[in-house]
Amino acid sequence: MRGGEAVTKFIFVTGGVVSSIGKGITTASLGRLLRNRGFSVAPVKLDPYINVDAGTMNPYQHGEVFVTEDGAETDLDLGHYERFMDVACTRASSITTGKVYLSVIQAERRGDYLGGTVQVIPHVTNEIKRTILQVAKEQEADVVIAEIGGTVGDIESLPFLEAIRQMRKDVGPENTMYVHVTLIPQIGPWGEVKTKPTQHSVYKLREIGISPDVLVCRTEVPLDEDVKDKISLFCDVPSRAVVESMNVETIYEVPLAYEEAGLGEYVIEKLGMEPREPKSAEWKALVDVLKDPRESCRIAVVGKYTSNGDAYKSINEALIHAGIPNHARVDVRWIESDSLENGRPPEEFLEGVDGLIVAPGFGGRGVEGKIRAVQYARETGLPFLGICFGLQISVIEFARNVCGLSGANSEEVLDDPAYPVIHLLPEQKGVADKGATMRLGSWPCNLVTGTKAAKLYGTTRITERHRHRYEVNNDFREKLAEHGMVISGVSPDYRLVEMIELPDHPYFLATQAHPEFKSRPNRPHPLFSGLVKAAIAQKARVAAG
Ligand code: GLN
């Protein structure tokens, strides 16, 4: 909490030279340095695309859609923020060009501008500033860290850069800081380190009126003092503020590397914040386990978008986190669900894996492949976790192969299935718009005492985040239960099946929610830790023959 006198500080993170330079991890790590000092931090992502939110974007192109507690469908960078900073982002944490223009145009239609000509400056830039300030106010944060998507020089990001330039004047230079993430490439036969792209990228920023206070330099080799001095001279930042950022073994090591490079101390000093000793022990301990685990196991993830490594980002990270309490490295085998449909038996794909996840997804493609994978896990005792669509698939599989309801399917997959065991949520009937219309965000769920789910969570009252239109059809609840499927979690009004499990299996659980969004390295999610624990046991069992 802030003291009575305290004002919010603003850190703006931009990127130069190339895209995918790691602004998200830098922003997230910076947040961790402040959190380690006990400051409250509110992250914001400013995305230049015209989509109002990421909900309508294809995961192939854009990676995972991250869902916040309050049900916003956002960019996957918010996932990094939540995991590194251990905070909960809100709808306000994600600002897109589409969202900004939508509210400016709505205001214009209402007549709010009283006959004025509506322009990028000041109307659009004011709206951007308003939304950033709203986050500061709503979350009463000591520091707001705002990352600007895209690369300096992009046409699309100009209004955002102009808005953050103006903010230095609005809230005071002593309360703002510009961090620019840039690349120092090596070239030529001797691998010479080149600073020119960084200089150019800083010139580009200056053209807009922003002079960076800190340069985070991505580099493959350590930067000599003379290189830092050169960057300092040409880019007008103190040598101390030229921070070398080398590749590290695990992304969770980045905050430790930045701390070591003096970034935390510099930021605090520059923003005139109270100097505090950073408490990094917990973070250091988890990084130590990640770098030197005792055990290992392999989990297969079957999904529709596995060829884009970012499409299941939070699941991948949740598995890494789940390794920590088990002192294990978790290797992931990504399996495209289509490939399970070409007639080859699932054991060919699942050979050597110790656990299976069926990932969230939409539409019919690859569904039969997923069903075969679940059947294999159910019949062979392979630990299984079904996530959202994964729960629906496991119910279809069980209905068909255990309850004898052949032709069972989801209404999402088939128009008029013989047994519609998965059907549209009642409130979804008649919904035509695709954007922000699913069952989204955090919902409560009651777990049945004595179930594996209740044991794993250590409580019977939980909340999890959701993003779906379909659900288990209650007409089939009894039939599923008769044949041994336990409905271990339901909505408080009993209307919705939220979790299922098979008691006679070493680990067979599925959830209608997305537990991956709530996993943190320092607080791994129990469903994932449970899966990894069961996978290690499975590996030992197989080894023992
Ligand atoms: N397609 C399914 C539904 O809409 C599952 C969604 C998901 O896996 N997130 O219900």
Residues whose N, C-alpha, C, O or C-beta is under 5 A from the ligand:
A	BS01	LIG	P360 G361 F362 G363 I387 C388 F389 R467 H468 R469 Y470
